[in-house]
């Protein structure tokens, strides 16, 4: 009985650790997207060519979409972490 409990606790710890790693990886990805977005905005603001401006507008839109997707992934991971922690606390009682 005690071994089963220990295995369950260890499994939950590993799952939480994996989720935290996933969140960190996605946060890093979000930071990279933001850097590319800021660079594209800066380039769009300094260009004099209308075709370059339109190209940068499309690039900015793509980065905005990527940013939304990344933030949704982070939110989903945070929800999973919260559920795992809630389940973990409930099983300890």
LINLINQUI-V906428 format. One record per helix or strand of 3 or more residues. SS is the DSSP state (alpha for helix, beta for strand). FROM is the first residue (numbers start at 1). TO is the last residue. If there is no record, write none. Layout:
# LINLINQUI-V906428
{{SS	FROM	TO} {SS	FROM	TO}}
This chain:
# LINLINQUI-V906428
{{alpha	2	46} {alpha	50	92}}
